[in-house]
Amino acid sequence: MVVTIIGTGLIGGSMAIAFREKGMAKKLIGVEADPAHRQKALEIGLVDEMMSVEEAIPLSDLVVLAIPVNDTLELLPHLLDHVHRQVVIDVGSTKHPVCEVVAHHPRRSRFVATHPMWGTEYSGPEAAVKGAFENKAVVICSKEDSDDDAVEIAESVYRLLGMHLLYMDAAAHDLHAAYVSHISHITSFALANTVLEKEREEDAIFEMASAGFESTVRLAKSNPAMWVPIFMQNRENVLDVLNEHISQLRKFKSCLEKENYQYLQELIEHANGIRRILK
Amino acid sequence: MVVTIIGTGLIGGSMAIAFREKGMAKKLIGVEADPAHRQKALEIGLVDEMMSVEEAIPLSDLVVLAIPVNDTLELLPHLLDHVHRQVVIDVGSTKHPVCEVVAHHPRRSRFVATHPMWGTEYSGPEAAVKGAFENKAVVICSKEDSDDDAVEIAESVYRLLGMHLLYMDAAAHDLHAAYVSHISHITSFALANTVLEKEREEDAIFEMASAGFESTVRLAKSNPAMWVPIFMQNRENVLDVLNEHISQLRKFKSCLEKENYQYLQELIEHANGIRRILK
């Protein structure tokens, strides 16, 4: 099939690599707003050629939207205006707003809302990697609003990438995503700012930083152009989780202030319960 | 040389593996308070035999103390009572209290306070791994309080493990450690409790949890028996950093509440500055 990838960055680029590797795409067309990314994506061979959205859609069987979630809300209705038989999937980290924005679009059923649960703290075409999605989960949202054949194509594409499929409605996805992804980014950004604010001896951090520190802070390298719109769109869920997180941190603070080490022990033992969930 | 390792868990066990691999120890003696760990450490060959502290010291050239930092404070003075020519190093995550507790000990100069900056969220003899310390930093504290030959032996041991050596006084170490290690553990414990508290659908977390989540939460599996004493001993520094961290998180909260996305963008851009420090 002919596949158009709109946004040839970390996610779109990694999908392009996987599509080519699996022999899935006869032709890969890129749509890319950033001139430097456009050139780089062609240079490293992520896509065969670059076109405008209007040129690309009529030639395509599958269109993958892999741009920041605010841009998706703007572009998707316009995209569907041009769609007939094509299948459009998005890969954004929020799902309720994108489903809302096309809820009454006459071509809504050609769209499948998806979220492959993979990413890194890097962005742009050069951040794309091989084997990115293998053995990861992908969430397919509110599939009853999509045509059966469109869902089947989305499913077969993700199975080909080696992903396991989860199904939930868009609102449930956004709630869970706040817990398993969005809050991790906020804590990491805040931790980076804590260290940058108070620890003036950057050399000491640089030299002493261990794997544990790197692990909790690496997400703080993530691109604001991607993350501000995610937090905007998932604002209420993220605020709920963030409030809870601050109150959990206050318990640790209170233990230390009051030297209540018995309770500190209990808090840590409770946290160890995450072993049930993370292998 | 003959080396005694007191505490054959994650750190002591990994050192035993490295000493053996590098051909550094003619004989490896273990001292282990936990009967199950004692048996396991012998079974997997971490040490050649197990003894009591009193038996082991006279036979040893080097004694490595790799036990929780509260136990170190109790054991080290007693240990030094038995020491003549031997060199004793500890590997704990706090350095000021251990230096204080032996400050006036007549054998203080046979002790070298060190902190190899490596660890994982696992503990016990079976958590020990090969190649653990390679290319990591080790901090050697307040070396002017140790005999030159003792410092030289500590340095040569760590160089043999492939570590690069940093020097600072014990109080400075504890401040920096609060930033590059201790706060990461608190945020991770608190994040685990946040998710376990509010997200009742553990299956959803389990299935959706991505690498980003795992990365920020994995430290929450860490052993309270090790971490409570670290937080006790580094209480003031950890409280300072924790207060700053909560106030940084409140900035994110305020941005979301007020929908001030310009400032949210700035906070994230500032956090991206961590790229200067983490490669």
Interface residues (C-beta under 8 A of the other chain):
Chain A: M117 W118 G119 T120 E121 K136 A137 V139 H164 L166 M168 A172 H176 A177 Y179 V180 S181 I183 S184 H185 I186 T187 S188 F189 A190 L191 A192 N193 T194 V195 L196 E197 K198 E199 E201 E202 A204 I205 F206 E207 M208 A209 S210 A211 G212 F213 E214 S215 T216 V217 R218 L219 A220 K221 S222 P224 W227 V228 F231 M232 R235 V238 L239 D240 V241 L242 N243 E244 H245 I246 Q248 L249 R250 K251 F252 K253 L256 E257 E259 Y261 L264 Q265 L267 I268 E269 H270 A271 N272 G273 I274 R275 R276 I277 L278
Chain B: M117 W118 G119 T120 E121 K136 A137 V139 H164 L166 M168 A172 H176 A177 Y179 V180 S181 I183 S184 H185 I186 T187 S188 F189 A190 L191 A192 N193 T194 V195 L196 E197 K198 E199 E201 E202 A204 I205 F206 E207 M208 A209 S210 A211 G212 F213 E214 S215 T216 V217 R218 L219 A220 K221 S222 P224 W227 V228 F231 M232 R235 V238 L239 D240 V241 L242 N243 E244 H245 I246 Q248 L249 R250 K251 F252 K253 L256 E257 E259 Y261 L264 Q265 L267 I268 E269 H270 A271 N272 G273 I274 R275 R276 I277 L278
